[in-house]
Amino acid sequence: STSIDYIDYRSSNICNFKCRSCEPFFSNGIANEINKHKSLANFFVVPDKKIAPTSMTDKNWIIDNIRSIKRLMFTGGEPTKIPEVRQIIDHISKLTDIETNLLITSNGSFTDRYWEDITKSLRNIHWTMSVDAVGLPAEIIRHGTVWPTVAKNVETMFDIAQSVNIGTIVTNLNLLHLPELFDFANNLYQKYRSRANGGTHLIEICLFPDYMSPYNLPDSLKNLAISRLTQFAGSRKDLQESQIHVIETLITNLKTRIFDQALWHKFSEYNNALDSIRGEDHHMLFR
């Protein structure tokens, strides 16, 4: 038994996504990409190994003390791709007297039925689905995304989970595409509101790396973003409080931040390099 009642379990950086605002410490895919393209290392503090080590001692300690833990959070990496996460959940599923709340932050890319089935059988699983954009912008910003799969999985969790939220990081890459994302989130919230399972949109503004900040934009793009966000906010009556707050914060800061040419150059250098490696075009995100 333990007096610790909340565990944030980040067992490794195994991840099938290579998000443009992420870093190798949280994605072995990014670490592998850097290993193949050494120039990318200039943009990161690169871990010593491709995959961050997992401690079996930590996993076994959680299993041994699970009855005392009230909240157990799984992040990553991508928890649905990390074997130890599944082993812990399988252990919990065999117990009948467990009240532990399981919090899973996922990119929503899973394709097997395990995660749907376990969510139905364990009613104390709470999902946060990480979505930064919809459609093609999502596939560029969060490389590895197959949008139809992610969209389907997010909706499935809205339908069956005890609670589900959408989590978003606002960067300069998705700034112009927030209206479509907010509509996606709110349409699901309205459709499944009878489930009373949350549906909150959790939104953070990216501050690190600084070249990915939504305020790191030339004035012409800042003005376009201000116009688009202002028009969107004025035309919608169903926005969540978190969405209204972030729109107001973004508009205020976009109007006052002074353009930093050197920072924009670093952003362009990094994203142009990724375009070349991945066969993508991040410039389409600014149209």
C-alpha positions in Angstrom: 0.0 0.0 0.0 1.1 3.6 -0.7 0.0 7.1 0.3 0.6 8.2 -3.3 -2.9 8.4 -4.9 -2.0 10.0 -8.3 0.5 8.7 -10.8 1.5 10.3 -14.1 3.0 7.2 -15.9 5.2 8.2 -18.9 6.9 4.9 -19.5 8.6 5.6 -22.9 8.6 7.8 -26.0 7.3 5.1 -28.3 5.0 7.0 -30.7 3.7 6.4 -34.2 3.3 10.2 -34.8 5.9 12.9 -35.6 4.1 16.1 -34.7 5.8 19.2 -35.9 5.6 20.9 -32.4 6.8 17.8 -30.6 10.4 16.7 -29.8 12.4 13.4 -29.7 12.0 13.0 -25.9 8.3 12.3 -26.5 8.5 10.6 -29.9 10.9 7.9 -30.9 9.8 8.5 -34.5 11.2 12.0 -34.3 14.4 10.6 -32.7 14.8 8.2 -35.6 14.2 11.0 -38.1 16.9 13.1 -36.5 19.3 10.1 -36.6 18.8 9.9 -40.3 18.8 13.6 -41.0 21.5 15.1 -38.7 20.7 18.7 -39.5 17.4 18.4 -37.6 19.3 18.0 -34.4 19.9 21.8 -34.4 16.3 22.3 -33.5 16.2 20.0 -30.5 17.9 18.8 -27.3 18.3 15.2 -28.6 18.1 12.3 -26.1 21.0 9.9 -26.0 19.0 7.0 -27.3 16.2 6.6 -29.8 13.8 5.2 -27.3 13.6 6.4 -23.7 14.1 3.5 -21.3 11.1 1.9 -19.5 11.6 0.7 -15.9 9.9 -2.6 -15.2 10.2 -1.7 -11.5 7.9 1.3 -12.1 5.3 -0.9 -13.9 5.4 -3.6 -11.2 5.1 -1.0 -8.4 2.0 0.4 -10.0 0.5 -3.1 -10.3 1.4 -3.9 -6.7 -0.1 -0.7 -5.4 -3.1 -0.2 -7.8 -5.7 -0.4 -5.0 -4.3 2.7 -3.4 -4.0 4.8 -6.5 -7.0 7.0 -7.2 -5.9 8.4 -10.5 -3.5 6.8 -13.0 -2.6 8.9 -16.1 -1.1 7.4 -19.2 0.7 9.7 -21.6 3.8 9.1 -23.8 4.8 8.7 -26.5 1.5 7.2 -27.5 0.0 5.1 -24.7 -1.9 2.8 -27.0 1.4 1.8 -28.6 3.3 1.2 -25.4 3.2 -2.4 -24.2 3.5 -1.7 -20.5 0.4 0.5 -20.6 -1.7 -2.3 -22.0 -0.2 -4.8 -19.5 -1.2 -2.5 -16.6 -4.7 -2.0 -18.0 -5.1 -5.8 -18.6 -4.1 -6.4 -15.0 -6.7 -3.9 -13.8 -9.4 -5.4 -16.0 -9.1 -8.7 -14.1 -9.8 -7.1 -10.7 -13.3 -6.5 -9.5 -12.8 -4.1 -6.6 -10.8 -1.3 -8.3 -11.9 2.3 -8.2 -8.8 3.8 -9.9 -9.6 6.3 -12.6 -7.5 5.8 -15.7 -6.7 8.9 -17.7 -5.4 8.2 -21.2 -4.1 11.0 -23.5 -4.0 9.5 -27.1 -3.5 10.6 -30.6 -6.5 8.5 -31.6 -4.7 6.4 -34.2 -5.4 2.9 -32.9 -6.9 0.5 -35.4 -7.6 -2.6 -33.3 -10.8 -3.1 -31.2 -9.0 -3.5 -27.9 -9.3 0.1 -26.9 -12.9 0.3 -27.8 -13.7 -3.0 -26.0 -11.7 -2.1 -22.8 -13.4 1.3 -22.7 -16.8 -0.4 -22.7 -15.8 -3.0 -20.0 -13.9 -0.6 -17.7 -16.2 2.4 -17.1 -13.5 4.3 -15.2 -11.4 5.1 -18.3 -11.3 8.8 -19.2 -9.9 9.8 -22.6 -8.3 13.0 -23.9 -8.0 12.8 -27.6 -5.2 15.1 -29.0 -6.4 16.8 -32.1 -4.8 20.0 -33.4 -6.6 20.3 -36.8 -9.0 18.4 -39.0 -8.5 16.8 -42.5 -5.3 17.4 -44.4 -4.0 20.1 -42.0 -4.1 17.5 -39.2 -2.1 15.1 -41.4 0.6 17.7 -42.0 0.8 19.1 -38.5 0.7 15.7 -36.7 2.5 13.5 -39.2 1.3 10.0 -39.0 -2.3 11.0 -38.8 -4.8 9.2 -41.1 -7.7 11.7 -40.5 -10.6 9.3 -41.2 -9.2 6.9 -38.6 -8.6 9.6 -36.0 -12.0 11.2 -36.6 -13.8 7.8 -36.3 -12.0 7.0 -33.0 -12.7 10.3 -31.5 -16.4 10.0 -32.2 -16.4 6.4 -31.0 -15.0 7.6 -27.6 -17.6 10.3 -27.4 -20.2 7.5 -27.9 -18.9 5.0 -25.4 -16.4 6.5 -22.9 -17.2 7.5 -19.3 -15.7 10.8 -20.2 -13.8 12.2 -23.2 -12.2 15.5 -24.0 -10.4 16.9 -27.0 -7.0 18.4 -26.3 -5.4 21.0 -28.6 -2.1 22.8 -28.7 -2.4 26.1 -30.7 0.7 26.8 -32.8 1.3 29.0 -35.8 0.6 26.0 -38.0 -3.0 25.4 -36.9 -3.9 29.0 -36.0 -5.8 29.7 -39.3 -7.6 26.3 -39.0 -9.1 26.7 -35.5 -12.6 27.4 -36.8 -12.8 24.0 -38.5 -11.4 22.3 -35.4 -13.8 24.1 -33.0 -16.7 23.1 -35.2 -15.5 19.5 -35.2 -15.3 19.5 -31.4 -18.6 21.2 -30.9 -20.5 19.1 -33.3 -19.5 16.0 -31.4 -20.3 17.7 -28.1 -23.8 18.5 -29.4 -24.4 15.1 -30.9 -23.4 13.2 -27.8 -24.4 15.7 -25.1 -27.0 13.2 -23.8 -24.2 10.9 -22.7 -23.1 13.5 -20.1 -19.5 12.4 -20.7 -17.8 15.8 -20.7 -16.8 16.8 -24.2 -14.7 19.7 -23.0 -12.2 21.2 -25.3 -8.9 21.6 -23.5 -6.8 24.2 -25.3 -3.2 25.3 -24.6 -1.2 27.9 -26.5 2.3 26.7 -27.6 5.1 28.7 -26.0 7.9 26.1 -26.6 9.5 25.7 -29.0 9.2 29.5 -29.4 9.4 29.3 -33.2 6.2 27.3 -33.2 4.3 29.9 -31.1 1.1 31.2 -32.8 2.5 34.7 -32.4 5.5 33.9 -34.5 4.0 35.2 -37.8 4.6 38.0 -40.3 2.2 40.9 -39.9 0.2 39.9 -43.0 -0.5 36.4 -41.6 -1.3 37.9 -38.1 -3.9 40.2 -39.7 -5.4 37.2 -41.6 -5.6 35.2 -38.4 -7.2 38.1 -36.5 -9.8 38.6 -39.2 -10.6 34.9 -39.5 -10.9 34.4 -35.7 -12.9 37.6 -35.2 -15.4 36.6 -38.0 -15.7 33.1 -36.6 -16.3 34.1 -33.0 -18.9 36.6 -34.1 -20.8 34.0 -36.2 -21.1 31.2 -33.6 -23.3 30.9 -30.6 -22.2 27.4 -29.5 -18.6 28.1 -28.6 -17.3 26.6 -25.4 -15.9 28.9 -22.7 -12.4 27.5 -23.3 -12.7 28.3 -27.1 -13.9 31.9 -26.5 -11.1 32.5 -24.0 -8.4 31.3 -26.3 -9.7 33.3 -29.3 -9.8 36.4 -27.2 -6.2 35.7 -25.9 -4.9 35.0 -29.4 -6.4 38.1 -30.9 -5.1 40.4 -28.1 -1.6 39.0 -28.4 -1.5 38.9 -32.2 -2.3 42.6 -32.2 0.6 43.5 -29.8 3.4 41.1 -30.5 6.2 42.5 -32.6 7.3 40.4 -35.6 10.7 38.7 -35.0 12.4 38.0 -38.4 15.1 35.7 -36.9 12.5 33.5 -35.1 10.4 33.3 -38.3 13.5 32.3 -40.2 14.1 29.5 -37.7 10.5 28.3 -38.1 10.8 28.4 -41.9 14.1 26.6 -41.9 12.7 23.8 -39.7 9.4 23.3 -41.5 11.0 23.5 -45.0 13.4 20.7 -43.9 10.5 18.5 -42.7 8.6 19.2 -46.0 11.7 17.9 -47.9 12.0 14.8 -45.8 8.3 14.0 -45.5 7.1 15.1 -48.9 4.7 17.6 -47.5 4.0 21.3 -47.9 3.4 23.3 -44.7 2.8 26.5 -46.7 -0.7 25.3 -47.6 -1.5 25.8 -43.9 -1.3 29.6 -44.4 -3.8 29.9 -47.2 
